[in-house]
Amino acid sequence: MIRFTDVSKRYPGGYEALKGVDFHLAPGEMAFLTGHSGAGKSSLLKLIALIERASSGQVLVGGQNLARVKSRHIPFHRRRIGIIFQDHRLLFDRTVFDNVALPLIISGHARREVERRVRAALDKVGLLDRARSFPVTLSGGEQQRVGIARAVINRPPLVLADEPTGNLDPELSREIMEIFRDFNRVGVSVLIASHDLDLIRQMPHRILRLDHGRLASDIGVTV
Ligand SMILES: Nc1ncnc2c1ncn2[C@@H]1O[C@H](COP(=O)(O)OP(=O)(O)OP(=O)(O)O)[C@@H](O)[C@H]1O
């Protein structure tokens, strides 16, 4: 699903955020990406989503060499990826339903299909009864779940999450991780950047650790 071959990322100004990174995430695999602040976790996810481009090396996503994706085709690339940020980026002047529906409306789905899929996605994250609420009336954990529902509404084969539990207490963090595991159980590939080692060590998934831009360790499935 994702293959990095000797990938480096140097930002304008010269800072090298990723250095010679090699790894492969198989279709249907779930893994965590960890490392100290500034280790390069977000940079790695940004390369996969084509928010940034690699300076050297090769990034393949779903068999496609991202160096060959033209700028005007980036939106199509992103539609195949569900991206979840720590600060969920919800629209606060729209209801929960409308926030989740947005990607479907943009891609031109019929109203009835939108209704059906939004309800299913909200049910999946346990928020069906909050569909008509505005995000400001929800807790941080609930807002994050709305962000997850929105990210997966297009049924992407790959989900990327950047510190999805950053502001949440341990109990809520575990609940969020369980939602990702549920997606993974139905075949979605999942890559989650997180510095919460206590939490991710409890999960039976591979852990990739970055250290100053290098892949320092890659610990496989333990269960
Ligand atoms: N657009 C940019 N321009 C220049 N340098 C950048 C840019 N984005 C990130 N960096 C630098 O690259 C390094 C890696 O940043 P990155 O955000 O990938 O790390 P991270 O592991 O996600 O950190 P954190 O856990 O703090 O979010 C940092 O030193 C950062 O300052």
The ligand as a Gaussian input file, in Angstrom:
#p B3LYP/6-31G(d) Opt

LIG

0 1
 N        7.494000      23.497000       6.080000
 C        8.649000      23.333000       6.760000
 N        9.718000      24.104000       6.496000
 C       10.872000      23.941000       7.158000
 N       11.079000      23.022000       8.129000
 C       10.029000      22.240000       8.446000
 C        8.777000      22.340000       7.786000
 N        7.936000      21.406000       8.302000
 C        8.645000      20.758000       9.252000
 N        9.903000      21.253000       9.329000
 C       10.964000      20.778000      10.222000
 O       11.166000      19.404000       9.976000
 C       11.385000      18.715000      11.217000
 C       10.422000      17.563000      11.342000
 O        9.105000      18.094000      11.516000
 P        7.821000      17.164000      11.632000
 O        6.653000      18.081000      11.824000
 O        7.813000      16.227000      10.513000
 O        8.144000      16.374000      12.983000
 P        7.194000      15.535000      13.946000
 O        7.937000      14.299000      14.277000
 O        5.845000      15.413000      13.327000
 O        7.121000      16.474000      15.215000
 P        5.925000      16.748000      16.277000
 O        5.779000      15.477000      17.058000
 O        6.458000      17.868000      17.116000
 O        4.714000      17.126000      15.470000
 C       11.251000      19.756000      12.331000
 O       12.543000      20.166000      12.729000
 C       10.515000      20.890000      11.680000
 O       10.884000      22.130000      12.214000

